[in-house]
Amino acid sequence: MKIEKDIERKVDNNSRRKFDNTFYKIMAEALGEEIFVTDGEGRVLFVNPASSQRIGLPVDKIIGKHVKTLEEEGYFSKSCTMEVIKTRKQVDLLQKLKDGRTLIATGVPIFDNHQEEIIMIVTTSKDVKSINELVNKVEVQEEIIEKNKEEIQQLRNDILESVGFIIKDSIMEKIVADIIKIAPLDVAVLVCGETGVGKEVIVRTLHRFSDRKDRPLVKINCGIIPENLIESELFGYERGAFTGAERTGKIGKVELAEGGILFLDEIGELPLTMQVKLLDLLQDGNYTRVGGTEVLYVNTRVVAATNRNLKKMCAEGKFRKDLYYRLNVIPINIPPLRERLGDIEVLSKHFLSKFNSKISLS
């Protein structure tokens, strides 16, 4: 092979050996790691400055010497090169230097084309102290990272507890992880699940982990407001808009949610006529108050929740398909408690403690 032939050309049969390939010599001399090269018999062909400094001799005092001589003169203890010659394979060992420092040395044999004769041995070494310092730095960094992870986890748990998110089941832990991921995304979310599964808790959690956490979370229940009042409740009205209206007019939930999150609970109960106006709000971010003509703009994130099958309602013509897809950008489906049995114990303990404290205080 070409590499072995090049090496054979550079290593002659005389006692004086040279390592004179300029490119590799410059590269080896620039490395901070110690490089020590001998011929197949153990005579030194090349040492880089780092290795010369470790040994404690000038380069010209090392080149041409046999490693046994350097070992006998006490410049280093057990010779890695001689071990390679004996075993004819890679050797890793600890070496003691004259100044008392310890190195980790690795010797690699380079064979001729026929893999019979060792024509060169390349040894690299590193100060054990510097390796230990590096390991210590890595360990310190890992400890800091682990501590930060624990602090983040504790902060996450504190936030979940503050919004009443009590879970242990793996299904809900996965949902929490998803909520934390999507919370910073300024897109619509549709929370689905049976009555009582905790859809509002999900929305509060989403708000707390979002970039809008310092702005309002405004809720409107589309299922309990009469159809003739829901538009004014949602968008507000100008003075004199209808009989019984406040003389100064009134701002709606949409305007109250400026910069924050507008939570539309029971969105499946929203009348079809209002669905069109809500679609305009989602598409263009604008609306008009009841009895007004001025187009108003709002910066709010819409999150909706329902216990109904909106997709089925779309097929039945009871819910606008275009609005459904506007709301259902990111769906979150909350399973009932019967499908997440792991939460039963922790929820039981939570409510038992809560009601016990109330009874003891009363």
VOBA-1610 file (N, C-alpha, C; in pm, whole numbers, padded with zeros to 5 digits, always signed):
BEGIN
Met+00084-00120+00000Met+00000+00000+00000Met+00088+00125+00000Lys+00033+00237-00054Lys+00113+00357-00073Lys+00166+00413+00059Ile+00081+00414+00165Ile+00125+00472+00293Ile+00245+00397+00348Glu+00238+00262+00348Glu+00349+00182+00400Glu+00475+00202+00316Lys+00460+00214+00184Lys+00576+00235+00098Lys+00642+00369+00128Asp+00557+00472+00151Asp+00612+00603+00186Asp+00690+00596+00316Ile+00635+00523+00413Ile+00704+00509+00543Ile+00835+00436+00524Glu+00835+00328+00442Glu+00957+00252+00423Glu+01065+00336+00356Arg+01021+00426+00267Arg+01120+00511+00201Arg+01183+00607+00300Lys+01105+00651+00400Lys+01156+00750+00494Lys+01237+00687+00607Val+01221+00561+00634Val+01294+00493+00740Val+01400+00404+00675Asp+01528+00446+00677Asp+01634+00367+00613Asp+01689+00264+00709Asn+01790+00189+00666Asn+01846+00081+00747Asn+01963+00125+00833Asn+02001+00251+00825Asn+02113+00301+00904Asn+02068+00335+01046Ser+02163+00355+01134Ser+02131+00388+01272Ser+02072+00528+01283Arg+02112+00618+01190Arg+02057+00753+01194Arg+01925+00751+01119Arg+01820+00784+01187Arg+01686+00784+01128Arg+01634+00927+01121Lys+01552+00953+01023Lys+01495+01087+01009Lys+01344+01081+00990Phe+01281+01180+01047Phe+01137+01197+01024Phe+01128+01330+00950Asp+01138+01326+00817Asp+01159+01449+00743Asp+01044+01488+00650Asn+00926+01429+00670Asn+00812+01472+00592Asn+00762+01604+00651Thr+00789+01714+00579Thr+00769+01847+00633Thr+00625+01873+00678Phe+00528+01833+00594Phe+00388+01861+00625Phe+00347+01797+00757Tyr+00374+01666+00771Tyr+00334+01594+00891Tyr+00414+01640+01012Lys+00538+01679+00988Lys+00622+01727+01098Lys+00565+01856+01158Ile+00528+01949+01070Ile+00470+02076+01116Ile+00340+02050+01192Met+00258+01961+01137Met+00130+01930+01198Met+00151+01868+01337Ala+00243+01772+01348Ala+00269+01705+01475Ala+00328+01799+01578Glu+00414+01892+01533Glu+00477+01986+01625Glu+00376+02086+01681Ala+00269+02112+01604Ala+00169+02210+01646Ala+00071+02153+01750Leu+00063+02021+01759Leu-00033+01959+01850Leu+00013+01973+01996Gly-00082+01992+02085Gly-00050+02000+02227Gly-00023+01864+02287Glu-00077+01759+02224Glu-00056+01623+02275Glu+00084+01576+02240Glu+00147+01499+02332Glu+00283+01452+02310Glu+00286+01343+02202Ile+00376+01358+02105Ile+00393+01258+02000Ile+00539+01214+01999Phe+00558+01082+02004Phe+00691+01023+02019Phe+00698+00908+01918Val+00790+00918+01819Val+00796+00819+01711Val+00933+00752+01709Thr+00932+00618+01702Thr+01059+00544+01692Thr+01053+00451+01571Asp+01169+00394+01535Asp+01168+00290+01432Asp+01127+00158+01496Gly+01131+00053+01420Gly+01084-00076+01469Gly+01169-00135+01580Glu+01289-00078+01602Glu+01377-00131+01706Glu+01378-00045+01831Gly+01312+00072+01825Gly+01303+00156+01943Gly+01390+00279+01941Arg+01455+00310+01826Arg+01535+00433+01818Arg+01443+00549+01780Val+01465+00661+01845Val+01376+00776+01828Val+01397+00842+01692Leu+01286+00856+01618Leu+01288+00925+01489Leu+01238+01069+01502Phe+01140+01087+01589Phe+01078+01219+01598Phe+01012+01236+01734Val+01024+01357+01790Val+00943+01398+01906Val+00895+01539+01878Asn+00771+01567+01913Asn+00725+01705+01896Asn+00760+01786+02021Pro+00752+01919+02015Pro+00793+02002+02129Pro+00723+01966+02259Ala+00595+01929+02252Ala+00522+01893+02374Ala+00585+01772+02440Ser+00623+01672+02360Ser+00685+01552+02415Ser+00824+01582+02469Ser+00899+01665+02396Ser+01034+01704+02441Ser+01027+01775+02576Gln+00926+01861+02591Gln+00910+01935+02716Gln+00875+01841+02831Arg+00790+01743+02805Arg+00752+01647+02909Arg+00872+01564+02954Ile+00951+01519+02857Ile+01067+01435+02889Ile+01174+01515+02962Gly+01188+01644+02922Gly+01286+01729+02989Gly+01419+01733+02919Leu+01420+01703+02788Leu+01542+01710+02707Leu+01513+01783+02577Pro+01616+01854+02522Pro+01597+01916+02390Pro+01572+01809+02284Val+01506+01847+02178Val+01474+01753+02071Val+01599+01686+02016Asp+01706+01765+01993Asp+01827+01708+01934Asp+01900+01611+02027Lys+01866+01614+02158Lys+01926+01521+02253Lys+01846+01392+02262Ile+01727+01393+02203Ile+01641+01274+02207Ile+01648+01195+02077Ile+01647+01267+01962Ile+01650+01201+01832Ile+01771+01109+01821Gly+01750+00987+01777Gly+01858+00890+01757Gly+01884+00803+01879Lys+01835+00845+01998Lys+01854+00763+02117Lys+01759+00645+02117His+01800+00539+02187His+01712+00424+02203His+01626+00447+02327Val+01502+00402+02321Val+01412+00426+02434Val+01462+00358+02562Lys+01536+00247+02546Lys+01591+00181+02665Lys+01686+00273+02739Thr+01766+00349+02663Thr+01860+00443+02723Thr+01786+00551+02801Leu+01680+00605+02740Leu+01601+00708+02808Leu+01535+00653+02934Glu+01493+00527+02925Glu+01431+00462+03041Glu+01533+00441+03152Glu+01653+00393+03114Glu+01759+00369+03213Glu+01806+00499+03278Glu+01802+00609+03201Glu+01846+00738+03255Glu+01736+00804+03338Gly+01622+00738+03347Gly+01516+00783+03438Gly+01425+00891+03384Tyr+01429+00916+03253Tyr+01342+01021+03198Tyr+01194+00978+03199Phe+01170+00849+03190Phe+01036+00795+03210Phe+01050+00652+03259Ser+00943+00603+03319Ser+00948+00467+03374Ser+00930+00365+03263Lys+00836+00277+03275Lys+00816+00170+03178Lys+00794+00226+03038Ser+00870+00172+02940Ser+00862+00222+02802Ser+00744+00161+02728Cys+00657+00247+02679Cys+00542+00202+02601Cys+00589+00143+02467Thr+00696+00203+02411Thr+00750+00156+02282Thr+00798+00012+02293Met+00872-00020+02399Met+00926-00156+02415Met+00813-00257+02435Glu+00707-00216+02502Glu+00592-00305+02521Glu+00525-00335+02388Val+00521-00234+02299Val+00463-00256+02165Val+00549-00354+02087Ile+00683-00338+02097Ile+00775-00429+02026Ile+00756-00573+02076Lys+00736-00588+02208Lys+00718-00722+02265Lys+00585-00785+02225Thr+00478-00706+02234Thr+00344-00763+02213Thr+00297-00755+02068Arg+00363-00666+01989Arg+00326-00646+01849Arg+00179-00600+01834Lys+00131-00525+01931Lys-00004-00470+01923Lys-00011-00340+02002Gln-00121-00270+01990Gln-00138-00144+02062Gln-00129-00165+02212Val-00061-00072+02279Val-00040-00081+02423Val-00082+00051+02488Asp-00156+00042+02598Asp-00190+00159+02680Asp-00135+00137+02820Leu-00059+00234+02870Leu-00005+00219+03006Leu+00022+00355+03069Leu+00043+00353+03201Leu+00078+00473+03275Leu+00229+00484+03286Gln+00282+00603+03261Gln+00426+00628+03271Gln+00454+00736+03375Lys+00561+00713+03450Lys+00606+00815+03546Lys+00721+00891+03483Leu+00716+01024+03486Leu+00826+01106+03433Leu+00927+01137+03543Lys+01040+01193+03501Lys+01148+01225+03594Lys+01104+01325+03700Asp+01012+01417+03660Asp+00966+01520+03754Asp+00850+01472+03841Gly+00812+01344+03828Gly+00708+01288+03914Gly+00569+01287+03854Arg+00551+01353+03741Arg+00418+01354+03679Arg+00386+01219+03617Thr+00255+01192+03602Thr+00210+01065+03544Thr+00141+01092+03410Leu+00178+01011+03310Leu+00118+01023+03178Leu+00041+00896+03143Ile-00062+00912+03060Ile-00127+00798+02997Ile-00070+00789+02856Ala+00003+00682+02827Ala+00069+00666+02698Ala+00002+00556+02616Thr-00011+00581+02486Thr-00067+00483+02394Thr+00030+00464+02278Gly+00079+00340+02263Gly+00173+00309+02156Gly+00106+00225+02048Val+00126+00262+01922Val+00062+00192+01810Val+00171+00145+01713Pro+00175+00014+01681Pro+00274-00035+01584Pro+00229-00012+01440Ile+00324+00021+01354Ile+00296+00033+01210Ile+00380-00072+01139Phe+00313-00162+01068Phe+00380-00276+01005Phe+00412-00248+00858Asp+00498-00333+00802Asp+00529-00325+00660Asp+00412-00379+00578Asn+00431-00383+00446Asn+00324-00427+00357Asn+00275-00568+00387His+00364-00653+00436His+00329-00793+00461His+00281-00815+00604Gln+00270-00706+00682Gln+00225-00714+00820Gln+00313-00808+00904Glu+00441-00811+00871Glu+00534-00899+00942Glu+00629-00820+01030Glu+00689-00715+00974Glu+00791-00639+01048Glu+00735-00504+01093Ile+00763-00471+01221Ile+00726-00338+01271Ile+00830-00240+01220Ile+00785-00140+01141Ile+00881-00043+01088Ile+00875+00090+01162Met+00771+00107+01240Met+00759+00233+01313Met+00662+00215+01429Ile+00688+00289+01539Ile+00597+00288+01654Ile+00565+00433+01688Val+00438+00465+01687Val+00392+00601+01719Val+00327+00597+01857Thr+00379+00680+01947Thr+00326+00685+02084Thr+00274+00825+02112Thr+00154+00831+02164Thr+00097+00958+02209Thr+00073+00949+02359Ser+00083+01063+02426Ser+00064+01061+02571Ser-00002+01189+02618Lys-00066+01180+02734Lys-00137+01294+02790Lys-00119+01293+02941Asp-00101+01411+02998Asp-00084+01423+03142Asp-00213+01381+03213Val-00201+01288+03307Val-00317+01240+03381Val-00385+01354+03455Lys-00307+01448+03506Lys-00364+01560+03581Lys-00454+01644+03493Ser-00407+01672+03369Ser-00490+01752+03278Ser-00617+01679+03239Ile-00607+01545+03225Ile-00726+01465+03194Ile-00822+01470+03311Asn-00768+01456+03433Asn-00853+01461+03552Asn-00921+01597+03567Glu-00845+01704+03535Glu-00903+01838+03542Glu-01017+01853+03442Leu-00996+01797+03320Leu-01101+01802+03218Leu-01223+01723+03263Val-01197+01603+03319Val-01307+01520+03369Val-01383+01593+03479Asn-01308+01659+03569Asn-01371+01733+03678Asn-01458+01847+03624Lys-01407+01917+03521Lys-01484+02025+03460Lys-01613+01973+03400Val-01601+01859+03330Val-01720+01798+03270Val-01820+01758+03378Glu-01768+01699+03487Glu-01855+01655+03596Glu-01925+01774+03662Val-01850+01885+03677Val-01909+02006+03736Val-02020+02059+03646Gln-01993+02062+03514Gln-02093+02108+03419Gln-02217+02018+03421Glu-02193+01887+03431Glu-02306+01793+03436Glu-02388+01815+03563Glu-02319+01845+03675Glu-02390+01873+03800Glu-02474+01999+03788Ile-02418+02102+03722Ile-02491+02227+03702Ile-02614+02204+03615Ile-02594+02126+03507Ile-02705+02095+03417Ile-02814+02018+03491Glu-02770+01920+03571Glu-02865+01838+03646Glu-02941+01923+03748Lys-02868+02015+03813Lys-02932+02104+03910Lys-03033+02195+03842Asn-02995+02246+03723Asn-03087+02332+03648Asn-03211+02254+03606Lys-03191+02128+03567Lys-03304+02043+03530Lys-03399+02025+03647Glu-03340+02002+03766Glu-03422+01984+03887Glu-03499+02111+03921Glu-03431+02227+03905Glu-03496+02355+03935Glu-03611+02380+03836Ile-03585+02349+03708Ile-03690+02367+03606Ile-03807+02274+03633Gln-03775+02150+03672Gln-03880+02053+03704Gln-03963+02100+03823Gln-03894+02153+03926Gln-03964+02202+04044Gln-04052+02322+04009Leu-03998+02411+03925Leu-04075+02527+03881Leu-04197+02482+03803Arg-04179+02384+03716Arg-04290+02329+03638Arg-04396+02271+03731Asn-04352+02195+03832Asn-04445+02135+03927Asn-04521+02241+04006Asp-04449+02349+04044Asp-04514+02457+04118Asp-04623+02524+04035Ile-04593+02544+03906Ile-04692+02606+03816Ile-04813+02514+03800Leu-04787+02385+03780Leu-04897+02289+03763Leu-04985+02285+03888Glu-04920+02289+04004Glu-04995+02285+04130Glu-05078+02412+04148Ser-05022+02526+04105Ser-05092+02653+04122Ser-05218+02662+04037Val-05220+02591+03923Val-05340+02594+03837Val-05430+02474+03864Gly-05394+02389+03962Gly-05476+02275+03997Gly-05458+02154+03909Phe-05342+02143+03845Phe-05314+02030+03756Phe-05249+01919+03840Ile-05331+01827+03889Ile-05283+01718+03975Ile-05281+01589+03893Ile-05164+01538+03862Ile-05154+01419+03776Ile-05044+01326+03822Lys-05054+01203+03777Lys-04948+01105+03796Lys-04945+01005+03680Asp-05058+00988+03614Asp-05070+00892+03505Asp-04980+00933+03388Ser-04918+00836+03323Ser-04826+00864+03212Ser-04895+00932+03095Ile-05024+00903+03075Ile-05099+00968+02965Ile-05104+01118+02987Met-05133+01158+03111Met-05142+01301+03141Met-05006+01368+03143Glu-04904+01294+03183Glu-04768+01350+03180Glu-04726+01381+03037Lys-04769+01296+02944Lys-04742+01321+02802Lys-04818+01445+02755Ile-04941+01462+02801Ile-05020+01580+02764Ile-04956+01706+02819Val-04906+01700+02944Val-04837+01815+03003Val-04715+01853+02920Ala-04638+01752+02879Ala-04519+01777+02797Ala-04559+01845+02665Asp-04670+01801+02608Asp-04718+01861+02482Asp-04763+02006+02505Ile-04831+02030+02616Ile-04877+02166+02647Ile-04759+02262+02660Ile-04655+02216+02730Ile-04537+02301+02749Ile-04470+02332+02616Lys-04473+02236+02524Lys-04414+02258+02392Lys-04493+02358+02309Ile-04626+02346+02312Ile-04709+02430+02224Ile-04745+02564+02286Ala-04727+02577+02419Ala-04767+02701+02488Ala-04704+02827+02426Pro-04575+02827+02390Pro-04516+02949+02333Pro-04561+02977+02189Leu-04623+02879+02122Leu-04664+02897+01983Leu-04793+02978+01979Asp-04793+03084+01900Asp-04909+03173+01898Asp-05013+03124+01798Val-05068+03006+01823Val-05167+02946+01734Val-05289+02903+01815Ala-05401+02882+01742Ala-05524+02839+01808Ala-05512+02695+01857Val-05578+02666+01969Val-05577+02532+02029Val-05721+02492+02058Leu-05753+02366+02030Leu-05886+02314+02060Leu-05871+02201+02161Val-05930+02222+02281Val-05923+02122+02387Val-06053+02043+02387Cys-06042+01912+02371Cys-06160+01826+02363Cys-06161+01724+02477Gly-06280+01689+02521Gly-06292+01589+02627Gly-06429+01592+02690Glu-06463+01486+02760Glu-06593+01477+02825Glu-06606+01583+02934Thr-06729+01609+02975Thr-06754+01703+03085Thr-06684+01654+03212Gly-06611+01746+03276Gly-06546+01712+03403Gly-06405+01660+03392Val-06348+01651+03271Val-06211+01598+03259Val-06105+01703+03293Gly-06145+01830+03304Gly-06049+01934+03342Gly-05999+02015+03224Lys-06088+02046+03131Lys-06046+02123+03012Lys-06001+02263+03051Glu-06069+02323+03148Glu-06031+02458+03190Glu-05894+02459+03257Val-05863+02354+03330Val-05729+02342+03392Val-05622+02336+03283Ile-05652+02266+03176Ile-05558+02257+03063Ile-05532+02396+03007Val-05639+02475+02990Val-05626+02610+02932Val-05547+02701+03027Arg-05574+02691+03156Arg-05497+02772+03253Arg-05349+02736+03249Thr-05322+02608+03234Thr-05182+02562+03225Thr-05117+02616+03099Leu-05189+02609+02989Leu-05139+02663+02862Leu-05106+02811+02875His-05193+02883+02943His-05171+03027+02963His-05047+03054+03048Arg-05029+02978+03156Arg-04916+02999+03246Arg-04782+02970+03182Phe-04779+02878+03086Phe-04653+02844+03019Phe-04633+02922+02889Ser-04727+03007+02854Ser-04719+03081+02728Ser-04645+03214+02747Asp-04614+03280+02636Asp-04552+03412+02642Asp-04653+03520+02681Arg-04782+03482+02690Arg-04887+03576+02726Arg-04928+03562+02874Lys-04846+03497+02953Lys-04882+03467+03092Lys-04903+03592+03177Asp-04841+03705+03136Asp-04856+03828+03212Asp-04975+03912+03165Arg-05046+03862+03066Arg-05165+03929+03013Arg-05288+03847+03050Pro-05408+03901+03031Pro-05529+03833+03082Pro-05562+03700+03012Leu-05622+03611+03090Leu-05689+03493+03036Leu-05837+03518+03057Val-05910+03543+02948Val-06051+03581+02956Val-06138+03467+02906Lys-06230+03424+02991Lys-06316+03311+02956Lys-06458+03357+02925Ile-06516+03294+02824Ile-06658+03313+02796Ile-06718+03176+02769Asn-06825+03143+02839Asn-06892+03014+02822Asn-07004+03032+02719Cys-06982+02974+02602Cys-07077+02991+02491Cys-07207+02917+02515Gly-07210+02830+02616Gly-07329+02748+02639Gly-07429+02806+02736Ile-07390+02909+02811Ile-07483+02962+02913Ile-07532+03102+02882Ile-07477+03166+02779Ile-07520+03302+02744Ile-07630+03293+02637Pro-07741+03360+02657Pro-07849+03357+02557Pro-07799+03402+02420Glu-07860+03344+02316Glu-07815+03370+02179Glu-07820+03518+02144Asn-07921+03590+02195Asn-07936+03732+02160Asn-07837+03823+02234Leu-07766+03766+02330Leu-07670+03846+02406Leu-07525+03809+02380Ile-07503+03696+02315Ile-07365+03646+02307Ile-07277+03735+02220Glu-07333+03799+02117Glu-07252+03887+02032Glu-07203+04008+02111Ser-07294+04069+02187Ser-07254+04187+02265Ser-07159+04148+02378Glu-07176+04028+02432Glu-07087+03981+02537Glu-06946+03957+02483Leu-06943+03908+02361Leu-06814+03874+02300Leu-06743+03997+02244Phe-06818+04080+02168Phe-06755+04192+02097Phe-06784+04328+02160Gly-06874+04334+02260Gly-06910+04462+02320Gly-07012+04536+02235Tyr-07056+04652+02286Tyr-07155+04729+02211Tyr-07135+04878+02235Glu-07186+04957+02140Glu-07182+05102+02152Glu-07305+05147+02232Arg-07301+05269+02285Arg-07414+05319+02363Arg-07538+05330+02274Gly-07651+05294+02332Gly-07777+05300+02259Gly-07793+05192+02155Ala-07708+05087+02161Ala-07713+04982+02058Ala-07844+04905+02064Phe-07900+04891+02183Phe-08027+04817+02197Phe-08092+04858+02329Thr-08216+04821+02343Thr-08291+04857+02464Thr-08230+04786+02586Gly-08205+04862+02689Gly-08147+04806+02811Gly-07996+04812+02814Ala-07936+04860+02707Ala-07789+04869+02702Ala-07742+04982+02792Glu-07623+04970+02844Glu-07565+05075+02928Glu-07544+05199+02842Arg-07566+05315+02902Arg-07561+05440+02825Arg-07422+05469+02771Thr-07318+05421+02840Thr-07181+05447+02794Thr-07129+05340+02699Gly-07210+05237+02676Gly-07161+05124+02597Gly-07079+05029+02684Lys-07027+04925+02624Lys-06953+04825+02701Lys-06854+04752+02611Ile-06734+04731+02665Ile-06636+04655+02587Ile-06662+04506+02607Gly-06626+04426+02507Gly-06652+04283+02512Gly-06534+04203+02561Lys-06556+04072+02570Lys-06452+03981+02617Lys-06329+03982+02526Val-06355+04000+02396Val-06244+04002+02301Val-06147+04114+02334Glu-06204+04232+02361Glu-06120+04348+02391Glu-06050+04332+02526Leu-06118+04269+02621Leu-06056+04245+02752Leu-05936+04151+02741Ala-05937+04066+02639Ala-05830+03967+02621Ala-05713+04022+02539Glu-05708+04152+02515Glu-05600+04212+02438Glu-05463+04172+02496Gly-05381+04115+02409Gly-05246+04073+02450Gly-05242+03940+02521Gly-05360+03886+02557Gly-05364+03761+02631Gly-05430+03649+02554Ile-05512+03572+02625Ile-05578+03456+02564Ile-05729+03467+02585Leu-05804+03445+02478Leu-05950+03440+02485Leu-05990+03293+02486Phe-06053+03251+02596Phe-06092+03111+02614Phe-06241+03096+02585Leu-06274+03028+02477Leu-06412+03004+02438Leu-06452+02865+02483Asp-06516+02857+02599Asp-06558+02728+02652Asp-06691+02688+02588Glu-06712+02558+02575Glu-06833+02503+02512Glu-06857+02566+02375Ile-06752+02568+02294Ile-06760+02632+02162Ile-06862+02564+02072Gly-06895+02440+02099Gly-06994+02368+02019Gly-07134+02424+02034Glu-07157+02505+02138Glu-07289+02565+02161Glu-07303+02701+02092Leu-07198+02748+02026Leu-07202+02880+01963Leu-07297+02879+01844Pro-07392+02972+01838Pro-07487+02977+01727Pro-07416+02996+01593Leu-07476+02945+01486Leu-07415+02954+01353Leu-07393+03099+01310Thr-07486+03187+01346Thr-07471+03328+01307Thr-07347+03390+01370Met-07315+03349+01492Met-07198+03401+01561Met-07070+03336+01512Gln-07082+03216+01460Gln-06964+03145+01410Gln-06899+03222+01296Val-06981+03286+01212Val-06928+03364+01100Val-06844+03480+01153Lys-06894+03551+01254Lys-06823+03667+01309Lys-06695+03625+01382Leu-06701+03509+01447Leu-06581+03458+01514Leu-06476+03420+01411Leu-06521+03367+01298Leu-06428+03331+01190Leu-06354+03453+01140Asp-06424+03565+01127Asp-06359+03690+01084Asp-06252+03732+01184Leu-06283+03717+01313Leu-06186+03753+01416Leu-06060+03666+01404Leu-06078+03536+01383Leu-05965+03445+01372Leu-05884+03470+01246Gln-05951+03506+01136Gln-05883+03525+01008Gln-05806+03657+01003Asp-05873+03764+01047Asp-05816+03898+01026Asp-05779+03971+01155Gly-05820+03917+01270Gly-05790+03982+01397Gly-05868+04110+01419Asn-05982+04125+01349Asn-06063+04246+01368Asn-06208+04210+01395Tyr-06282+04308+01446Tyr-06423+04289+01478Tyr-06489+04426+01487Thr-06620+04425+01498Thr-06698+04548+01514Thr-06794+04531+01631Arg-06802+04631+01717Arg-06895+04625+01829Arg-07040+04630+01779Val-07130+04573+01859Val-07272+04579+01826Val-07317+04726+01824Gly-07380+04765+01714Gly-07428+04903+01701Gly-07319+04999+01656Gly-07203+04949+01628Gly-07093+05036+01585Gly-07055+05013+01440Thr-06972+05100+01387Thr-06926+05089+01248Thr-06774+05083+01240Glu-06707+05120+01347Glu-06560+05122+01346Glu-06504+04980+01356Val-06409+04949+01267Val-06343+04818+01271Val-06229+04825+01373Leu-06235+04738+01471Leu-06134+04735+01577Leu-06043+04613+01559Tyr-05917+04630+01597Tyr-05820+04521+01585Tyr-05776+04477+01724Val-05749+04348+01738Val-05710+04295+01867Val-05600+04190+01849Asn-05510+04188+01944Asn-05404+04087+01945Asn-05433+03990+02058Thr-05497+03880+02025Thr-05531+03780+02126Thr-05517+03641+02067Arg-05488+03546+02151Arg-05478+03406+02109Arg-05607+03336+02150Val-05667+03265+02057Val-05794+03198+02085Val-05771+03052+02119Val-05825+03011+02234Val-05824+02871+02275Val-05969+02831+02301Ala-06012+02723+02239Ala-06150+02679+02254Ala-06154+02542+02321Ala-06270+02511+02381Ala-06288+02380+02444Ala-06430+02331+02417Thr-06443+02200+02409Thr-06575+02143+02385Thr-06581+01999+02433Asn-06703+01956+02469Asn-06725+01815+02501Asn-06802+01746+02388Arg-06821+01819+02278Arg-06896+01766+02166Arg-06804+01726+02051Asn-06855+01645+01960Asn-06780+01600+01842Asn-06802+01702+01731Leu-06713+01799+01722Leu-06730+01907+01625Leu-06722+01859+01481Lys-06639+01758+01458Lys-06627+01705+01322Lys-06760+01647+01276Lys-06827+01576+01365Lys-06959+01520+01333Lys-07061+01632+01314Met-07050+01737+01397Met-07141+01851+01383Met-07122+01922+01249Cys-06998+01924+01201Cys-06972+01984+01070Cys-07043+01905+00960Ala-07037+01773+00971Ala-07103+01686+00872Ala-07254+01703+00876Glu-07307+01737+00994Glu-07452+01755+01010Glu-07496+01898+00981Gly-07401+01986+00950Gly-07434+02124+00920Gly-07461+02210+01042Lys-07422+02162+01159Lys-07446+02236+01284Lys-07326+02319+01328Phe-07213+02300+01259Phe-07093+02377+01293Phe-07017+02402+01163Arg-06969+02525+01149Arg-06899+02561+01025Arg-06766+02487+01014Lys-06747+02426+00897Lys-06625+02350+00875Lys-06502+02440+00873Asp-06514+02558+00811Asp-06400+02650+00804Asp-06361+02700+00943Leu-06459+02722+01031Leu-06429+02764+01168Leu-06364+02649+01245Tyr-06414+02529+01223Tyr-06356+02412+01291Tyr-06206+02399+01263Tyr-06169+02414+01135Tyr-06027+02400+01101Tyr-05944+02519+01150Arg-06008+02635+01164Arg-05939+02751+01222Arg-05910+02730+01371Leu-06004+02668+01438Leu-05988+02645+01583Leu-05900+02524+01612Asn-05905+02425+01525Asn-05840+02296+01550Asn-05698+02291+01492Val-05623+02401+01507Val-05485+02403+01457Val-05401+02302+01535Ile-05412+02308+01668Ile-05346+02209+01753Ile-05452+02151+01847Pro-05489+02023+01829Pro-05589+01962+01917Pro-05524+01900+02041Ile-05592+01912+02154Ile-05551+01844+02277Ile-05671+01764+02325Asn-05659+01633+02326Asn-05767+01545+02367Asn-05741+01493+02508Ile-05833+01522+02601Ile-05817+01483+02740Ile-05900+01358+02767Pro-05837+01246+02801Pro-05914+01124+02829Pro-05985+01134+02964Pro-06096+01065+02981Pro-06165+01064+03111Pro-06084+00988+03214Leu-06117+01006+03341Leu-06043+00945+03451Leu-06041+00793+03442Arg-06146+00733+03388Arg-06151+00587+03376Arg-06044+00532+03281Glu-05986+00620+03198Glu-05881+00578+03106Glu-05742+00618+03155Arg-05736+00681+03269Arg-05605+00719+03328Arg-05608+00688+03478Leu-05609+00560+03505Leu-05626+00511+03642Leu-05514+00556+03735Gly-05398+00586+03678Gly-05285+00629+03760Gly-05310+00759+03834Asp-05411+00838+03789Asp-05440+00965+03854Asp-05535+00952+03973Ile-05601+00836+03986Ile-05705+00822+04089Ile-05649+00841+04230Glu-05538+00776+04259Glu-05482+00784+04394Glu-05438+00926+04428Val-05365+00990+04337Val-05313+01123+04368Val-05425+01226+04377Leu-05529+01211+04295Leu-05643+01301+04303Leu-05722+01279+04432Ser-05737+01152+04471Ser-05808+01120+04596Ser-05738+01183+04715Lys-05606+01170+04721Lys-05529+01228+04832Lys-05540+01381+04832His-05536+01439+04712His-05543+01585+04701His-05675+01638+04755Phe-05786+01579+04710Phe-05917+01628+04752Phe-05947+01592+04898Leu-05897+01478+04944Leu-05914+01440+05084Leu-05846+01542+05174Ser-05725+01581+05137Ser-05650+01680+05215Ser-05720+01816+05209Lys-05769+01851+05091Lys-05836+01980+05073Lys-05962+01990+05158Phe-06045+01887+05154Phe-06171+01891+05229Phe-06148+01875+05379Asn-06046+01797+05418Asn-06013+01784+05560Asn-05973+01919+05620Ser-05893+01994+05544Ser-05850+02126+05594Ser-05969+02220+05607Lys-06066+02211+05517Lys-06185+02295+05524Lys-06269+02260+05648Ile-06285+02129+05670Ile-06366+02083+05784Ile-06300+02122+05916Ser-06167+02110+05923Ser-06096+02139+06048Ser-06099+02287+06081Leu-06107+02372+05975Leu-06112+02515+05996Leu-06252+02562+06037Ser-06354+02487+05997Ser-06493+02529+06022Ser-06545+02484+06157
//
